[in-house]
Amino acid sequence: MPEVKQITFTINDEKLTTAAGTLVIEAAKRKGIEVPSFCYYPGLSLQAACRMCLVEVEKTPKLQTACTLVAVEGMVVKTDTPQVHKARKDMIEFLLSNHPLDCPVCDKGGECELQDMTFRYGLDHSRFNEEKLHYPEEKWSPLVYYDAPRCILCFRCVRVCDEGMDVKALGVGSRGVNSVILPNKPGELACEECGMCIDICPVGALTSGTYRYQTRPWEMKYVPDPCTHCSNGCKTTLGVRNGKLEAASWEDALEEIARRLKQVREKHGANAIGVIGSNHTTNEENYLLNRFARATLGTNNIDHHRTADYAGLAAVLGPKAKDAQATMADVYKANAVLLIGNDVTNQNPLVAWQIRTGVRHHQARFYAINGQPSKIHRQAVQGVETAKGGEAAAVRWLATGEGQFEQSVSESLGQMKAALEKESDVVILFGADIQGGAIRDLVAFGSRLAGQTRYMALGDYSNSRGAADMGILPIRLPGYAPLADKSERARFSKLWGGEIAAAPGLTARAMMEAAVTGKLKAMYVVGANPVKTFGVAQPDRLAGLELLVVHDMFLTETAQRADVVLPAASSYEKDGTLTNTSGEVQMTHRSIDPQGPRSDFDLLRILSHQLGMLGLGTPIRLRTPEAAFDEIRQNVAGYDVSVAGLLAGGAELTSAACKSPEPNYEVPAGAVFSSHDNLFSSGSLGRYCSRLASTKEAKDTPWSSSPSMQSWWYR
């Protein structure tokens, strides 16, 4: 990359060196100097609407807005002079001229940016004696309420909906003092219900239907955590207020499970037991589940709902995986991005944000190959529409020239190939449609492109990548170590205190089929709903099982058929780590002590002791997630990451990969697939939120599949 020119200027009598082109408001922030602003937001277009960021610039006759002022060599800026202070005070007075003084009942009270600035710069009286304008509060959807008199017309909501989300559901109506924010339909918000407009609003103009009038900011505690809604691992802050739940006893349930598991193993053998894990539980819980299945129960029948072929990518790249895997930052910085399959708008929203922002900020070139349209394709310079499920065939054609397509598709593929061959340092993203041999074709094509090509497999859920990394796979141990590798089996057998069998286990789909036919006699399910995921509709279809145990937060279709259901804590009620779809691991923190439910970690650990007392396996001695993560760091390839970085709230890049490329790697048919969940159904908690489920968008088919999307993005 070309070297960035540096400039030096003075701000409040301090010299500051920064990159040329930096805005004064950003340079001041990095120096720890406050320049207040309502309309400015990093990454969005500049508005200069609120005039709160006014500063003095030497030899400039008028005050300047710091949010639009670019720092130049030798500039002298002052941010806290009497003239600046008076200007900000006057702006606050203008903003309050029509603003209702309803802070005691406003949901934003206590965390309102206008409230903070009023205390700092405002007056105790106003020169405006006119009656304030009044508008009734509007309910735009079950989740979004709008109170026009509170709005300060910063236009953050309009810009984030337009530029950040590419939805364009909000606009501005009327002029001057009568200006209001308007939804794209009269009195109704037709959008994705992402909540960005509420989150970005500096005042109480836009409020949440789930939060309003429930609590106040000072009644809550705030815990930073990675979001568990999808696989992208965005940072979020939990606002928590404790409730009261009835305590319950666990002894009888766990003793019964241990007794019956031992009974099934003695009667039918270890291969009659199946274990299905989760793509929502933590790395530590997945690691313990793997150990519990292989070393305690003695079965390799362990799998989960795989929504991306992470194992396939690791197998094809081999030791080069770390250098070749793309991060979320790489998606934003890339000169060119190729997306194959996957509706990132609904399944990987941060990836979609990074693509849109890269296109907007530095004209990144975006290419797409997909069997169905998606809103993100509006950003594409070139797109190819294959037949549904034809993404792998298109990749095969790019790599080898083999395959037959309609003439229009062949021409589009040819044009895209020619364009990509002129690009350098391309980031390639792919979903569940690219797996097994198709990944080999994709890497073969990518390796011929100029520069360093990087890859990211796009899973659907909060720990899809972590579940695969921790070896919740029938033929892989943690770190993608092949089960067939005798030395790896011996290493983990010694570590876990139980002999690991060499025979490969059943996939999750095969386990469900075996449960139907009676070949599988016991199934242990942690945080998953295989009855729905794999389509077992009739209640009696699992009648062949002698024991079905389920850990879950909700009474799912699988839990309704279970012999024993163990109520499990949510991701926000336990400590541990999660690995997002790009391989970046983050810590999740227990924001509240669960009273009643227990973490999957504790349930597995205690059950291993119960089985140990019955003479089955070695009890798990790891007492805390921290101890388990320490063992993971020492024994799972690619996970020796900095704990200090994680404790500081950062994300550490992992590099789980196979020791050498596996040219013959294949994945069983039906083992990797996406359920194509949308923003309302991919998170564990969101699926059961009545408020979310009541929105029109949650009930309707995603608008990206409508015929109107078919004609305009493909070039």
LOSEKOL-661363 format. One record per residue (C-alpha): z, x, y; residue in one letter. Coordinates in pm, whole numbers, padded with zeros to 5 digits, always signed. Layout:
<drengus>
ZXYA
...
</drengus>
This chain:
<drengus>
+00000+00000+00000M
-00072+00128+00355P
+00222+00277+00542E
+00391+00030+00779V
+00413+00146+01139K
+00767+00162+01280Q
+00864+00083+01640I
+01189+00136+01831T
+01330-00103+02088F
+01665-00182+02247T
+01870-00494+02186I
+02205-00540+02363N
+02207-00168+02454D
+02158-00062+02090E
+01850+00119+01964K
+01683-00052+01671L
+01394+00072+01458T
+01193-00186+01268T
+00847-00253+01132A
+00575-00336+01382A
+00515-00709+01399G
+00881-00805+01340T
+01007-01102+01537L
+01300-01031+01770V
+01508-01306+01606I
+01467-01138+01266E
+01537-00791+01400A
+01855-00919+01568A
+01969-01087+01246K
+01931-00760+01051R
+02144-00590+01315K
+02412-00858+01282G
+02341-01003+01627I
+02340-01382+01644E
+02048-01554+01812V
+02100-01929+01759P
+01805-02145+01663S
+01745-02493+01526F
+01369-02500+01471C
+01316-02148+01334Y
+01321-02101+00958Y
+01210-01783+00777P
+00870-01818+00612G
+00764-02135+00797L
+00520-02149+01087S
+00666-02086+01433L
+00753-02393+01639Q
+00953-02284+01947A
+01065-02645+01987A
+01440-02621+02035C
+01454-02338+02295R
+01797-02230+02169M
+01682-01875+02093C
+01603-01784+02453L
+01666-01417+02538V
+01617-01190+02838E
+01346-00925+02822V
+01345-00645+03078E
+01062-00673+03335K
+00980-01027+03216T
+01043-01294+03485P
+01136-01578+03249K
+01348-01612+02940L
+01155-01576+02614Q
+01192-01750+02277T
+01307-01488+02026A
+01153-01683+01737C
+00798-01622+01870T
+00855-01288+02046L
+00726-00985+01857V
+00924-00665+01908A
+00717-00385+02064V
+00780-00020+02134E
+01024+00038+02422G
+01113-00330+02471M
+01462-00398+02610V
+01618-00729+02500V
+01951-00890+02588K
+02079-01188+02392T
+02412-01270+02557D
+02387-01266+02935T
+02513-01536+03173P
+02157-01657+03225Q
+02098-01684+02850V
+02434-01854+02797H
+02357-02113+03067K
+02012-02182+02923A
+02159-02249+02579R
+02427-02472+02729K
+02159-02671+02911D
+01959-02710+02589M
+02266-02843+02409I
+02314-03094+02690E
+01953-03212+02651F
+01990-03244+02274L
+02309-03448+02310L
+02160-03682+02569S
+02055-03922+02292N
+02248-03783+01999H
+02516-04022+01866P
+02869-03887+01877L
+02942-03998+01521D
+03058-03669+01373C
+03359-03830+01197P
+03129-04042+00979V
+02820-03819+00964C
+02770-03650+00626D
+02679-03327+00804K
+03012-03314+00991G
+03177-02980+00926G
+02852-02802+00834E
+02626-02915+01118C
+02440-02647+01313E
+02433-02865+01628L
+02807-02922+01600Q
+02868-02548+01574D
+02651-02470+01875M
+02811-02751+02077T
+03155-02598+02024F
+03018-02259+02127R
+02790-02346+02420Y
+02837-02714+02501G
+03014-02903+02779L
+03293-03159+02760D
+03086-03402+02966H
+02721-03492+03028S
+02518-03558+03341R
+02310-03817+03154F
+02445-04166+03222N
+02155-04364+03071E
+02218-04572+02761E
+02133-04386+02443K
+01834-04497+02239L
+01926-04677+01917H
+01731-04704+01593Y
+01852-04851+01265P
+01904-04612+00975E
+01611-04615+00730E
+01623-04583+00353K
+01303-04402+00263W
+01389-04376-00107S
+01699-04399-00329P
+01757-04032-00248L
+01651-03991+00118V
+01797-04167+00422Y
+01681-04109+00782Y
+01888-04164+01097D
+01650-04121+01391A
+01909-04090+01674P
+02061-03786+01503R
+01724-03610+01478C
+01680-03315+01719I
+01304-03283+01648L
+01317-02931+01511C
+01032-03028+01272F
+01176-02816+00989R
+01138-03108+00747C
+00775-03167+00845V
+00683-02800+00805R
+00864-02740+00476V
+00703-03050+00326C
+00359-02948+00450D
+00361-02570+00416E
+00626-02500+00156G
+00576-02793-00083M
+00214-02882+00004D
+00303-03252-00011V
+00256-03357+00353K
+00481-03658+00320A
+00630-03635+00671L
+00488-03639+01023G
+00583-03713+01383V
+00522-04041+01564G
+00532-04130+01937S
+00594-03880+02216R
+00872-03738+02428G
+01214-03896+02395V
+01070-04165+02166N
+00944-03917+01906S
+01058-03985+01549V
+00991-03843+01206I
+00773-04078+01000L
+00711-04092+00624P
+00358-04103+00485N
+00392-04473+00404K
+00549-04736+00632P
+00923-04724+00565G
+00870-04548+00233E
+00860-04185+00126L
+00590-04114-00133A
+00656-03758-00242C
+00805-03544-00520E
+01168-03612-00419E
+01233-03236-00411C
+01510-03270-00151G
+01388-02980+00063M
+01376-03198+00376C
+01745-03288+00333I
+01846-02932+00254D
+01664-02782+00552I
+01776-03039+00812C
+02020-02868+01055P
+02188-03197+01150V
+02266-03529+00979G
+01928-03692+01039A
+01823-03665+00673L
+02095-03731+00418T
+02118-03755+00041S
+02159-04086-00139G
+02377-03916-00402T
+02608-03733-00157Y
+02646-03964+00144R
+02998-04088+00218Y
+03136-03928-00099Q
+03328-03629+00035T
+03354-03380+00321R
+03265-03010+00324P
+03625-02895+00369W
+03735-03094+00064E
+03505-02895-00159M
+03486-02544-00294K
+03156-02361-00305Y
+03034-02153-00598V
+02707-01953-00596P
+02508-02002-00916D
+02154-01985-01050P
+02004-02332-01074C
+01966-02459-01431T
+01697-02717-01357H
+01392-02516-01470C
+01314-02164-01589S
+01266-01999-01248N
+01632-01915-01176G
+01652-02005-00806C
+01979-01933-00629K
+02188-02238-00545T
+02538-02315-00419T
+02748-02573-00598L
+02976-02795-00393G
+03257-02899-00626V
+03541-03152-00597R
+03766-03183-00915N
+03801-03511-01098G
+04039-03607-01381K
+03946-03639-01747L
+04156-03719-02050E
+04237-03425-02277A
+04144-03449-02647A
+04231-03268-02970S
+03970-03056-03150W
+04151-02942-03463E
+04050-03222-03697D
+03683-03214-03596A
+03647-02838-03631L
+03832-02830-03962E
+03606-03106-04096E
+03291-02921-03984I
+03407-02594-04141A
+03498-02763-04470R
+03167-02947-04500R
+02953-02647-04400L
+03123-02441-04670K
+03068-02724-04915Q
+02693-02743-04839V
+02652-02367-04869R
+02834-02349-05202E
+02642-02644-05342K
+02290-02581-05208H
+02287-02224-05075G
+02258-02080-04723A
+01889-02170-04696N
+01984-02538-04705A
+02145-02498-04360I
+01942-02507-04038G
+02050-02412-03685V
+01871-02529-03371I
+01969-02367-03043G
+01911-02450-02681S
+01699-02328-02393N
+01977-02438-02152H
+02283-02257-02294T
+02383-01909-02172T
+02271-01575-02315N
+02619-01517-02452E
+02622-01853-02631E
+02277-01792-02775N
+02385-01447-02892Y
+02693-01595-03062L
+02485-01874-03218L
+02248-01614-03365N
+02543-01422-03507R
+02705-01743-03635F
+02385-01851-03814A
+02282-01520-03972R
+02613-01342-04035A
+02856-01634-04084T
+02643-01905-04241L
+02395-01657-04391G
+02079-01841-04289T
+01772-01727-04096N
+01676-02092-04035N
+01739-02062-03662I
+01504-02162-03382D
+01480-02354-03056H
+01220-02548-02862H
+00993-02265-02751R
+00804-02353-02432T
+00636-02013-02388A
+00545-01736-02631D
+00775-01466-02494Y
+00787-01301-02835A
+00408-01287-02842G
+00389-01119-02501L
+00654-00865-02605A
+00470-00799-02932A
+00133-00744-02763V
+00262-00528-02476L
+00504-00326-02689G
+00696-00051-02502P
+00485-00110-02189K
+00639-00454-02138A
+00877-00354-01859K
+00603-00206-01641D
+00369-00494-01716A
+00599-00792-01658Q
+00575-00970-01325A
+00876-01078-01121T
+00904-01370-00882M
+00866-01124-00593A
+00546-00989-00750D
+00394-01339-00749V
+00451-01361-00373Y
+00331-01008-00297K
+00024-01011-00523A
-00323-00978-00374N
-00451-01208-00649A
-00285-01448-00892V
-00445-01601-01201L
-00275-01911-01345L
-00376-02031-01691I
-00237-02367-01799G
+00103-02502-01688N
+00162-02747-01404D
+00376-02511-01197V
+00439-02773-00930T
+00643-02978-01176N
+00742-02721-01437Q
+00797-02401-01234N
+00848-02503-00871P
+00958-02159-00745L
+00644-02003-00891V
+00441-02270-00711A
+00630-02193-00389W
+00558-01820-00425Q
+00189-01887-00481I
+00160-02116-00181R
+00357-01880+00040T
+00151-01579-00069G
-00168-01767+00014V
-00028-01876+00350R
+00133-01549+00458H
-00117-01285+00347H
-00421-01475+00221Q
-00357-01400-00147A
-00644-01517-00366R
-00542-01775-00625F
-00745-01851-00938Y
-00672-02128-01189A
-00786-02221-01539I
-00649-02550-01664N
-00729-02840-01889G
-00576-03085-01644Q
-00551-03089-01264P
-00238-03001-01071S
-00151-03013-00702K
-00127-02632-00683I
-00501-02614-00748H
-00562-02708-00386R
-00472-02347-00309Q
-00731-02202-00547A
-01033-02006-00424V
-01183-02063-00768Q
-01084-02302-01044G
-01215-02376-01390V
-01153-02710-01558E
-01171-02674-01935T
-01141-02948-02192A
-00779-03046-02250K
-00618-02769-02451G
-00918-02542-02393G
-00736-02271-02197E
-00714-02034-02495A
-01089-02064-02555A
-01154-01983-02190A
-00937-01672-02216V
-01125-01574-02531R
-01451-01597-02337W
-01315-01383-02053L
-01205-01115-02301A
-01497-01114-02545T
-01773-01340-02415G
-01741-01551-02731E
-01734-01930-02722G
-01946-02228-02623Q
-01879-02446-02317F
-02059-02699-02106E
-02296-02531-01864Q
-02081-02607-01560S
-01772-02457-01726V
-01965-02147-01839S
-02097-02095-01487E
-01749-02135-01336S
-01600-01893-01586L
-01871-01640-01509G
-01810-01664-01137Q
-01434-01633-01185M
-01471-01331-01415K
-01693-01156-01162A
-01446-01228-00883A
-01143-01110-01084L
-01318-00787-01178E
-01331-00705-00806K
-00955-00761-00766E
-00677-00507-00809S
-00313-00540-00919D
-00356-00898-01042V
-00057-01109-01152V
-00143-01332-01449I
+00071-01638-01522L
+00031-01850-01834F
+00199-02144-02003G
+00244-02265-02358A
-00132-02306-02413D
-00166-01926-02433I
+00015-01800-02743Q
-00034-01567-03038G
-00386-01430-03052G
-00471-01578-02712A
-00214-01344-02556I
-00395-01048-02717R
-00719-01168-02560D
-00551-01216-02224L
-00396-00867-02222V
-00728-00717-02336A
-00896-00880-02036F
-00616-00790-01796G
-00614-00427-01903S
-00975-00393-01786R
-00892-00504-01431L
-00828-00246-01161A
-00476-00130-01080G
-00165-00253-01261Q
-00206-00601-01410T
+00125-00782-01458R
+00203-01084-01674Y
+00452-01369-01674M
+00492-01627-01951A
+00603-01956-01796L
+00874-02136-01989G
+01010-02475-01888D
+01388-02462-01893Y
+01679-02271-01742S
+01723-02023-02028N
+01399-02049-02223S
+01347-01674-02182R
+01710-01593-02265G
+01703-01793-02589A
+01403-01591-02707A
+01550-01260-02587D
+01872-01330-02779M
+01678-01384-03102G
+01701-01762-03149I
+01388-01721-03359L
+01339-01737-03737P
+01170-01395-03767I
+01320-01206-03471R
+01660-01056-03406L
+01794-01002-03051P
+01559-00801-02832G
+01260-00918-03042Y
+01351-00677-03322A
+01149-00790-03629P
+01362-00943-03904L
+01144-00746-04147A
+01269-00417-03997D
+01528-00296-04249K
+01699-00061-04003S
+01739-00337-03744E
+01880-00576-04004R
+02128-00310-04113A
+02230-00241-03752R
+02306-00602-03670F
+02464-00664-04012S
+02713-00386-03941K
+02773-00503-03585L
+02826-00867-03684W
+03020-00808-04005G
+02790-01003-04236G
+02480-00928-04440E
+02160-01056-04278I
+01902-01184-04526A
+01551-01042-04519A
+01362-01367-04593A
+01214-01529-04279P
+01360-01861-04175G
+01208-02197-04091L
+01082-02290-03745T
+01251-02579-03565A
+00964-02813-03650R
+00974-02706-04016A
+01351-02762-04020M
+01308-03117-03896M
+01047-03182-04163E
+01279-03031-04427A
+01561-03254-04303A
+01340-03559-04350V
+01238-03461-04705T
+01592-03362-04805G
+01521-02990-04855K
+01760-02915-04569L
+02113-03044-04630K
+02298-02947-04312A
+02188-02898-03956M
+02385-02748-03668Y
+02240-02836-03325V
+02364-02678-03002V
+02254-02824-02669G
+01922-02958-02799A
+01768-03293-02886N
+01525-03218-03171P
+01490-03584-03271V
+01317-03653-02939K
+01155-03312-02897T
+00987-03314-03237F
+00925-03687-03261G
+01154-03819-03536V
+01152-04184-03434A
+01308-04386-03717Q
+01691-04377-03743P
+01679-04314-04118D
+01439-04020-04101R
+01729-03767-04121L
+01900-03945-04409A
+01845-03642-04632G
+02105-03444-04439L
+02458-03435-04574E
+02591-03302-04244L
+02459-03313-03888L
+02671-03149-03616V
+02573-03166-03248V
+02713-02996-02937H
+02601-03187-02628D
+02704-03331-02293M
+02539-03666-02360F
+02488-03903-02651L
+02125-03806-02711T
+01895-03945-02979E
+02007-03659-03206T
+02376-03702-03124A
+02352-04073-03213Q
+02259-03972-03568R
+02525-03699-03599A
+02825-03695-03831D
+03024-03500-03572V
+02953-03470-03198V
+03137-03200-03004L
+03136-03268-02627P
+03014-02952-02456A
+03066-02827-02103A
+02777-02814-01858S
+02623-02491-01731S
+02829-02522-01414Y
+03155-02542-01609E
+03131-02206-01783K
+03077-01838-01721D
+02789-01637-01858G
+02438-01520-01777T
+02094-01682-01770L
+01756-01510-01785T
+01475-01672-01590N
+01116-01691-01706T
+01028-01357-01546S
+01311-01173-01724G
+01557-01155-01434E
+01914-01208-01552V
+02178-01367-01327Q
+02542-01466-01364M
+02647-01828-01378T
+03003-01909-01277H
+03252-02171-01386R
+03282-02385-01076S
+03533-02624-01233I
+03765-02610-01533D
+03641-02868-01786P
+03913-03097-01914Q
+03802-03235-02247G
+03464-03070-02314P
+03454-02707-02423R
+03192-02442-02377S
+02953-02380-02664D
+03084-02022-02664F
+03439-02132-02743D
+03328-02388-03001L
+03126-02130-03196L
+03402-01870-03174R
+03674-02108-03294I
+03456-02250-03571L
+03385-01899-03700S
+03762-01851-03737H
+03791-02182-03922Q
+03517-02073-04162L
+03677-01729-04194G
+03999-01890-04315M
+03790-02062-04582L
+03643-01729-04687G
+03303-01777-04525L
+03194-01495-04294G
+03378-01269-04053T
+03550-01441-03756P
+03391-01364-03419I
+03636-01146-03227R
+03461-01172-02891L
+03699-01381-02683R
+03514-01404-02351T
+03155-01421-02226P
+03219-01091-02047E
+03299-00922-02378A
+02989-01076-02536A
+02767-00960-02250F
+02907-00610-02285D
+02803-00617-02653E
+02462-00750-02553I
+02416-00468-02302R
+02494-00211-02569Q
+02288-00359-02852N
+02002-00576-02725V
+01692-00382-02621A
+01622-00404-02249G
+01954-00564-02151Y
+02139-00251-02036D
+02141-00383-01679V
+02378-00313-01391S
+02689-00529-01406V
+02770-00433-01048A
+02440-00582-00935G
+02513-00905-01118L
+02867-00929-00980L
+02722-00886-00631A
+02514-01198-00688G
+02187-01021-00757G
+01928-01058-01030A
+01871-00766-01267E
+01537-00720-01441L
+01551-00699-01820T
+01281-00546-02036S
+01318-00678-02391A
+01011-00558-02582A
+00896-00458-02928C
+00917-00089-03021K
+00541-00079-03076S
+00254-00324-03023P
+00196-00568-03309E
-00180-00627-03326P
-00150-00891-03600N
+00115-01103-03429Y
+00063-01477-03470E
+00282-01778-03401V
+00318-02072-03645P
+00123-02381-03547A
+00332-02617-03336G
+00614-02367-03280A
+00539-02315-02909V
+00465-02619-02696F
+00559-02775-02365S
+00699-03125-02327S
+00540-03129-01979H
+00862-03242-01817D
+00850-03304-01445N
+01105-03233-01176L
+01307-03537-01283F
+01334-03466-01653S
+01356-03090-01710S
+01722-03034-01620G
+02010-03129-01850S
+02193-03318-01576L
+01895-03460-01389G
+01771-03651-01695R
+02086-03862-01692Y
+02123-03912-01317C
+02083-04284-01246S
+02000-04220-00881R
+01714-03985-00968L
+01591-04218-01241A
+01573-04506-00992S
+01309-04338-00774T
+00950-04452-00792K
+00836-04096-00858E
+01059-04065-01164A
+00918-04384-01313K
+00552-04325-01238D
+00305-04092-01403T
+00286-03773-01190P
+00024-03827-00925W
-00145-03499-01011S
-00299-03666-01318S
-00469-03941-01119S
-00851-03960-01099P
-00840-03872-00729S
-00731-03521-00824M
-01037-03462-01041Q
-01310-03387-00792S
-01208-03157-00510W
-01039-02840-00634W
-01287-02711-00890Y
-01548-02484-00738R
</drengus>
